[in-house]
Amino acid sequence: MRYLFIIVAIIGAFWLGSYAFEHSQDVTITWGDWMSITLTSTTLLIATVLGLVGLYLLVALIKALFGLRKRLKKRKQAKLTEKAKQEMTQGLVHFTEGHWSEAEKLLINSIAYSETPLINYLAAARAAHMQEAYNRRDKYLKKASEQGEDAHIAVAVSQAEMQYSCGQTEQARATLIHLRENAPDHPYANKLLAKVYYKQEDWNKLFELLPALSKLELITDKDREKYQTTALTGIFHMLANKKDSAKLNALWKKLPADIRERPDAILLYCEALSDSGEQAASDKLLISTLNREWDEKLIERYGLIEHKKLGAAIQQGEKWLEQHKNSPMLLLALARLHRRYQLWGKSKTYYNASLNIAPSAPVYLELAELLEELEEFENSQTCYQYGLRYSIYKKGEILSLKAANHTDPKLAVVPDEDKEIYSI
């Protein structure tokens, strides 16, 4: 379109010139009584065009002369900006290579002419941080925060991360809490704050933060369960140590249903109830959960707690055994319960069966100590050897104990507790 316009203009000018030459007339220009000029109309037209061109050139020259200083200043600024860009690039390279001191100098040297002073200050702050020059670090961060409203979040995140990494946990916490007031959904700030709470063992705050982490999809399901378990453990232990069963029960009822149905959470709650003096409630919950949903960790605890009615506890365990014959933890629980009940023959049998399904160095030790008490020293030594080999090689072996003849009446006589009799 532009070229078409130029062609049309040239044709128009050529036509106008031809017309002017063909129809040229005399023109007289008079200034008062003292001057009079006579010339052809063609000459007047040419003079007018040349005058306009000259005027244009004169204006352009004056403008160029007046703008010379500005252009020189702009060119100098461009050179300084280019130098600042090169020094920033070199500074970042030195930072990546671990040359912190050189990186800091290059990043700060031409920062006045940098197009990205925020990046310069943040990178220089990290370089100073790596040199443990925390005063210079904080000075650069303060300068960075002055680069505009948008810089505040970036500065706060960088500051909190560096504070956390150098052990300034309380300062990092304050920085992150303030940041969350302005940007509650900032992903990295929330994730870093969770690490701060975890390090400070502030389980209440950590547990309160978990829904936000899950909502923002900042942690995997595995990490979320880890944080939940750790936080609940800390909270439950704190309340249990205070013997505050009321708050403990209230907290459990407030937990989401999916957490209250998890066996690991139920185990933590049972342990906390027991520690707070609510042993009966703990046992009731443990047994009802096992009747509803089988879990090896829960049945392991069943074998460790002190049952008031040991005979009834054994009967319950043997009832479960009808459905879970190959449960190593149930067999171990029955071994421990029979040992406390002084039914050592059955205890040995259950220990042996459990170890043959799931070898364990601590359980080998338990059985070896029981056999020593029973003066079955050869069998005891066998268990010690199996346990030692398993500790080293992590490879199970079929355990077969030699039969022993006992004359001790305690091996055959059931205690009076619960008035129940079990044959060996």
C-alpha positions in Angstrom: 0.0 0.0 0.0 2.9 2.3 0.8 4.6 1.8 -2.5 1.3 2.4 -4.3 1.0 5.7 -2.5 4.6 6.7 -3.5 4.0 5.8 -7.1 0.7 7.9 -7.2 2.6 10.8 -5.5 5.4 10.7 -8.2 2.9 10.6 -11.0 0.9 13.4 -9.4 4.1 15.5 -9.0 5.1 14.9 -12.6 1.7 15.8 -13.9 1.6 19.0 -11.8 5.1 20.0 -13.0 4.1 19.4 -16.7 0.9 21.4 -16.1 2.8 24.2 -14.5 5.3 24.5 -17.4 2.5 24.3 -20.0 0.4 27.0 -18.3 3.2 29.2 -17.0 2.2 32.9 -16.4 3.9 35.9 -15.1 3.4 36.7 -11.4 4.2 40.0 -9.7 4.9 40.1 -6.0 4.7 43.6 -4.5 5.7 44.7 -1.0 4.3 48.1 -0.5 5.7 50.9 -2.8 9.4 50.0 -2.4 9.7 46.4 -3.9 8.2 44.6 -6.7 9.3 41.2 -8.2 8.0 39.7 -11.4 8.5 36.0 -12.1 6.8 33.1 -13.8 4.4 30.9 -12.0 6.7 27.9 -12.7 9.6 29.6 -11.0 7.4 30.6 -8.1 6.3 27.0 -7.6 9.9 25.7 -7.7 11.0 28.3 -5.3 8.2 27.4 -2.9 9.1 23.7 -3.0 12.7 24.4 -2.4 11.9 26.8 0.4 9.8 24.2 2.1 12.5 21.5 1.7 15.1 23.9 3.1 12.8 24.8 6.0 12.3 21.1 6.8 16.1 20.5 6.7 16.7 23.5 8.9 14.2 22.4 11.5 15.7 18.9 11.4 19.2 20.2 11.9 18.2 22.4 14.9 16.4 19.4 16.4 19.4 17.2 15.9 21.7 19.8 17.5 19.4 20.2 20.5 18.9 16.3 20.9 22.6 15.5 20.6 23.3 15.6 24.3 20.3 13.4 25.0 21.4 10.9 22.4 24.9 10.8 23.8 23.5 10.2 27.3 21.3 7.5 26.0 24.2 5.8 24.2 26.3 5.9 27.4 23.3 4.5 29.3 23.0 1.7 26.8 26.7 0.8 27.2 26.4 0.8 31.0 23.3 -1.3 30.8 25.0 -3.8 28.5 28.0 -3.9 30.9 25.6 -4.5 33.8 23.9 -7.3 31.9 27.3 -9.0 31.2 28.4 -8.7 34.8 25.1 -10.1 36.0 25.5 -13.1 33.7 29.1 -13.6 34.9 28.0 -13.2 38.5 25.3 -15.9 38.1 27.9 -18.2 36.5 30.3 -17.7 39.4 27.4 -18.3 41.8 26.6 -21.6 40.1 30.2 -22.6 40.3 30.3 -21.8 44.0 32.6 -18.7 43.8 30.4 -16.8 46.2 32.7 -13.8 46.8 33.3 -13.1 43.1 29.6 -13.6 42.3 28.6 -11.0 45.0 31.0 -8.4 43.6 29.9 -8.8 40.0 26.2 -8.8 40.9 26.5 -5.5 42.9 29.1 -3.7 40.8 26.8 -2.3 38.1 23.5 -2.8 39.8 22.6 0.9 39.3 22.4 0.3 35.5 20.8 -3.2 35.7 17.5 -3.8 34.0 16.6 -6.4 36.7 17.9 -5.0 40.0 15.6 -7.4 41.9 17.4 -10.4 40.5 20.8 -8.9 41.2 19.9 -8.1 44.9 18.4 -11.6 45.5 21.3 -13.4 43.9 23.8 -11.2 45.8 21.9 -11.9 49.0 22.2 -15.7 48.4 25.9 -15.3 47.6 26.4 -13.4 50.9 24.3 -16.0 52.7 26.6 -18.8 51.4 29.6 -16.9 52.9 27.6 -16.6 56.2 27.7 -12.9 55.9 24.2 -12.5 57.2 24.3 -8.7 57.7 25.1 -8.1 54.1 22.5 -10.7 53.1 19.8 -8.8 55.0 21.0 -5.5 53.5 20.6 -6.8 50.0 17.2 -8.3 50.8 16.1 -4.9 52.2 17.3 -3.2 48.9 15.4 -5.9 46.9 12.2 -5.2 48.8 12.4 -1.6 47.7 12.1 -2.5 44.0 8.3 -2.5 44.1 5.3 -4.1 45.6 5.7 -7.2 43.4 9.1 -7.8 45.0 7.9 -8.3 48.5 6.7 -11.9 48.0 9.9 -13.0 46.2 12.1 -11.3 48.9 10.1 -12.9 51.7 10.3 -16.4 50.2 14.1 -16.1 49.7 14.6 -14.7 53.1 12.7 -17.4 54.8 14.4 -20.1 52.9 17.9 -18.8 53.8 16.9 -18.3 57.4 15.7 -21.8 57.6 18.8 -23.3 56.0 21.1 -21.6 58.4 19.2 -22.6 61.5 17.4 -19.3 62.1 14.1 -21.2 62.5 12.3 -18.8 64.6 13.1 -15.9 62.2 12.0 -18.1 59.3 8.7 -18.8 61.0 8.0 -15.1 61.6 8.8 -14.3 58.0 6.6 -17.1 56.6 3.6 -16.3 58.9 3.8 -12.6 57.7 4.1 -13.8 54.1 1.0 -16.0 54.5 -1.0 -13.0 55.6 -0.4 -11.4 52.2 -0.3 -14.6 50.1 -2.1 -17.4 52.0 -2.0 -19.8 49.0 1.6 -19.3 48.1 2.8 -22.9 47.5 6.4 -22.8 48.6 5.7 -20.6 51.6 3.2 -23.2 52.9 5.5 -26.1 52.3 8.4 -24.3 53.9 6.3 -23.4 56.9 5.3 -27.0 57.3 9.0 -27.9 57.5 9.5 -25.1 60.2 6.6 -26.5 62.3 8.0 -30.0 61.9 11.5 -28.9 63.0 10.1 -27.0 66.0 7.8 -29.9 66.8 4.8 -27.6 66.9 2.4 -30.4 66.1 -0.8 -28.4 66.6 0.2 -25.8 64.0 1.5 -28.5 61.6 -1.7 -30.4 61.8 -3.7 -27.2 61.2 -1.6 -26.5 58.1 -2.0 -30.0 56.5 -5.4 -29.2 54.9 -3.9 -26.3 53.1 -1.0 -28.4 51.8 -3.4 -31.0 50.6 -5.7 -28.5 48.9 -2.7 -26.9 47.1 -1.5 -30.4 46.1 2.0 -29.5 47.6 2.7 -32.9 49.1 2.2 -36.5 48.1 -0.2 -38.8 49.9 2.7 -40.6 51.5 4.2 -37.4 52.9 0.8 -36.2 54.0 0.3 -39.4 56.0 3.8 -39.0 57.4 3.1 -35.5 58.6 -0.3 -36.4 59.9 1.1 -39.4 61.8 3.9 -37.4 63.3 1.7 -34.5 64.2 -0.9 -36.7 65.8 1.8 -38.6 67.7 3.1 -35.3 69.1 -0.4 -34.0 70.0 -1.5 -37.3 71.6 1.6 -37.6 73.6 1.3 -34.1 74.9 -2.3 -34.6 76.0 -1.5 -38.0 77.4 1.4 -36.6 79.5 -1.0 -34.1 80.9 -3.5 -36.9 81.6 -6.1 -34.8 79.8 -8.3 -37.5 78.4 -11.2 -35.1 77.9 -9.2 -33.0 75.3 -7.8 -36.2 73.9 -11.3 -37.6 73.2 -12.5 -34.2 71.9 -9.6 -34.0 69.5 -10.3 -37.6 68.2 -13.9 -36.8 67.5 -12.9 -33.6 65.6 -10.6 -35.5 63.3 -11.9 -36.3 59.8 -13.5 -39.7 59.3 -10.8 -40.9 56.9 -8.1 -40.3 59.6 -10.1 -42.0 62.4 -10.5 -45.1 60.2 -6.8 -45.5 59.6 -5.2 -48.3 61.7 -2.1 -46.2 62.4 -4.2 -43.4 63.8 -6.2 -45.8 65.9 -3.0 -47.3 67.2 -1.7 -43.8 68.2 -5.0 -43.0 69.9 -5.1 -46.3 71.8 -1.5 -45.7 73.1 -2.5 -42.1 74.1 -5.6 -43.3 75.9 -3.5 -45.9 77.8 -0.9 -43.4 78.8 -3.6 -41.0 80.0 -5.1 -43.6 82.3 -7.9 -44.8 80.1 -6.7 -48.3 79.6 -10.2 -49.8 79.5 -11.3 -47.5 76.7 -8.1 -48.2 74.8 -8.5 -51.9 75.0 -12.1 -51.7 73.9 -11.3 -49.6 70.9 -8.4 -51.9 70.0 -10.5 -55.1 70.1 -13.5 -53.6 68.3 -11.2 -52.3 65.5 -9.5 -55.7 65.2 -12.9 -57.4 65.0 -13.8 -55.0 62.2 -10.5 -54.6 60.3 -7.4 -56.8 60.8 -4.1 -55.0 61.2 -0.7 -56.4 62.2 0.4 -53.4 64.1 -2.8 -53.4 66.2 -2.5 -57.0 67.1 1.1 -56.5 68.0 0.0 -54.0 70.6 -2.7 -56.4 71.8 0.1 -58.8 72.8 2.0 -56.0 74.6 -0.6 -54.4 76.8 -1.3 -55.6 80.4 -4.7 -57.3 80.3 -6.6 -57.4 83.5 -8.1 -60.7 82.5 -5.3 -62.5 80.9 -7.2 -65.8 80.3 -10.0 -63.9 78.5 -7.4 -62.1 76.4 -5.9 -65.4 75.3 -9.3 -66.8 74.4 -9.9 -63.7 72.3 -6.6 -64.2 70.6 -7.2 -67.8 69.8 -10.6 -67.0 68.5 -8.9 -64.6 66.0 -6.4 -67.3 65.1 -9.2 -69.3 63.5 -9.4 -66.7 60.8 -5.8 -65.5 60.7 -3.7 -68.6 61.1 -0.7 -67.2 59.2 -0.6 -63.8 61.0 3.0 -63.6 62.5 2.0 -60.8 64.9 -1.0 -62.7 66.2 1.2 -65.7 66.8 3.7 -63.5 68.6 0.9 -61.8 70.6 -0.3 -65.3 71.8 3.3 -66.3 72.6 3.7 -63.2 74.8 0.3 -63.7 76.5 0.9 -67.3 77.2 4.4 -66.5 78.6 2.8 -64.0 81.0 0.2 -66.6 81.9 3.1 -69.0 82.6 2.0 -71.5 79.9 5.5 -71.7 78.6 5.0 -74.7 76.4 2.3 -73.0 74.3 4.4 -69.8 74.4 7.4 -71.6 72.9 5.1 -73.1 70.2 3.7 -69.7 69.2 7.1 -68.1 69.3 8.4 -70.8 67.0 5.5 -70.5 64.6 5.8 -66.7 64.4 9.5 -66.8 63.7 9.1 -69.3 60.9 6.6 -67.0 59.2 8.3 -63.6 59.9 11.9 -63.8 61.3 12.8 -61.0 63.7 16.0 -60.5 65.7 14.2 -59.1 68.7 11.8 -62.0 68.8 14.6 -64.5 68.5 16.1 -62.8 71.6 12.7 -63.0 73.4 12.5 -66.7 72.8 16.2 -67.3 73.6 15.7 -65.6 77.0 12.6 -67.7 77.7 14.5 -70.9 76.9 17.2 -69.8 79.3 14.7 -69.4 82.0 13.4 -72.9 81.3 17.1 -74.1 81.3 16.9 -75.3 77.7 20.3 -74.0 77.1 20.9 -75.8 73.8 17.7 -74.4 72.3 18.5 -71.0 73.7 21.9 -71.0 72.0 20.2 -72.0 68.7 17.9 -69.0 69.0 20.8 -66.7 69.7 22.6 -68.0 66.6 19.6 -67.7 64.4 19.0 -64.2 65.6 22.6 -63.1 65.0 22.6 -64.5 61.5 19.3 -62.9 60.7 20.6 -59.5 62.0 23.6 -59.8 59.6 22.2 -61.5 56.5 18.5 -60.6 56.8 17.7 -64.2 55.7 15.2 -66.3 57.7 15.7 -70.0 58.6 13.3 -72.6 59.7 13.6 -72.9 63.5 13.2 -76.4 64.9 13.6 -76.7 68.7 14.5 -79.9 70.4 12.0 -81.4 72.8 12.7 -81.0 76.4 11.4 -82.9 79.4 10.6 -80.7 82.4 9.8 -81.7 85.9 9.1 -78.2 87.1 5.3 -78.1 88.0 5.1 -74.5 86.8 5.4 -75.8 83.3 2.2 -77.8 83.6 0.1 -76.0 86.2 -2.0 -73.0 85.2 -2.1 -70.1 87.6 -5.3 -69.4 89.5 -6.0 -66.3 87.5 -9.4 -66.4 85.8 -9.8 -70.0 87.1 -9.1 -71.3 83.6 -7.0 -74.4 82.7 -5.0 -74.8 79.5 -3.1 -78.0 78.7 0.4 -77.7 77.3 
